[in-house]
Amino acid sequence: MKLVRIFAVATLLAASSGAFAAGKVCKVDIAGGDNMQFDKKEIAVAADCTEVEIVLKHSGTLPAAAMGHNWVLAKTADMAGIATDGISAGVANDHIKKGDTRVIAHTKIVGGGQTTSVKFATSLLKKGEAYSFFCSFPGHWSIMKGAFKFG
């Protein structure tokens, strides 16, 4: 009986702390190829999603050093600065400046045939804000981008 009470108390504590709160993870698949294009120009995520998982597939054949791609999410106004600062960060840092607080989420850089993913909380986003996704590999961001809509 004592064991049952302990389990009941532990269950109540876990439930009140949100441990059993179920969130909605919205998964989005996106591909980028050797033509420096994503296969989507827009990603829309519903307001009831608590997390977003982006799965990036490099659909090309060229290696990461020559034609690497990543997926970066930021406010649209911050995109150019992030991409410019990322050039000197290098491929070892996924062309993202260390500690860049303008970056909401990003994947690592992958080459032809590789896949990577990133998961982030929608609590980082504000309804009505203009967001964009892009590849921060040098020279890619100006054409390899799209709109990210939340809500």
RACOR-V42179 format. One record per backbone hydrogen bond with DSSP energy under -1.0 kcal/mol. CO is the residue of the C=O (numbers start at 1). NH is the residue of the N-H. E is the energy in kcal/mol with one decimal. If there is no record, write none. Layout:
co->(CO & CO)
nh->(NH & NH)
e->(E & E)
//
This chain:
co->(1 & 2 & 3 & 4 & 5 & 6 & 7 & 8 & 9 & 10 & 11 & 12 & 13 & 14 & 15 & 18 & 24 & 24 & 26 & 28 & 30 & 31 & 32 & 33 & 37 & 41 & 43 & 45 & 46 & 50 & 51 & 52 & 53 & 54 & 55 & 56 & 57 & 58 & 62 & 63 & 64 & 69 & 71 & 72 & 73 & 73 & 74 & 75 & 76 & 78 & 79 & 80 & 81 & 82 & 86 & 90 & 90 & 91 & 93 & 97 & 100 & 105 & 110 & 111 & 114 & 116 & 118 & 120 & 121 & 122 & 126 & 130 & 131 & 132 & 133 & 134 & 137 & 140 & 140 & 143 & 144 & 146 & 147 & 149)
nh->(5 & 6 & 7 & 8 & 9 & 10 & 11 & 12 & 13 & 14 & 15 & 16 & 17 & 19 & 18 & 21 & 50 & 51 & 53 & 55 & 57 & 39 & 59 & 36 & 33 & 147 & 149 & 151 & 49 & 122 & 26 & 120 & 28 & 118 & 30 & 116 & 32 & 113 & 112 & 67 & 68 & 110 & 107 & 134 & 104 & 105 & 132 & 78 & 79 & 82 & 83 & 84 & 85 & 86 & 90 & 93 & 95 & 94 & 96 & 100 & 103 & 73 & 69 & 114 & 58 & 56 & 54 & 52 & 124 & 125 & 129 & 76 & 148 & 74 & 146 & 72 & 140 & 143 & 144 & 145 & 135 & 133 & 43 & 45)
e->(-2.0 & -2.3 & -2.3 & -2.5 & -2.6 & -2.5 & -2.4 & -2.2 & -2.6 & -2.4 & -2.4 & -2.4 & -1.4 & -2.1 & -1.1 & -1.5 & -2.4 & -2.0 & -2.5 & -2.9 & -2.3 & -2.1 & -1.9 & -1.6 & -1.5 & -2.3 & -3.3 & -2.3 & -1.6 & -2.2 & -2.7 & -2.3 & -3.0 & -2.0 & -2.6 & -2.4 & -2.2 & -2.3 & -3.4 & -2.9 & -1.4 & -2.6 & -1.9 & -1.8 & -2.7 & -1.1 & -2.8 & -1.7 & -1.0 & -2.3 & -2.5 & -2.6 & -2.6 & -1.8 & -1.0 & -1.2 & -2.7 & -1.9 & -1.3 & -1.9 & -1.4 & -2.8 & -2.1 & -2.3 & -3.0 & -2.6 & -2.9 & -2.8 & -1.5 & -2.1 & -1.8 & -2.4 & -2.1 & -2.1 & -2.2 & -2.4 & -2.6 & -1.8 & -3.0 & -1.2 & -1.7 & -2.4 & -2.6 & -3.2)
//
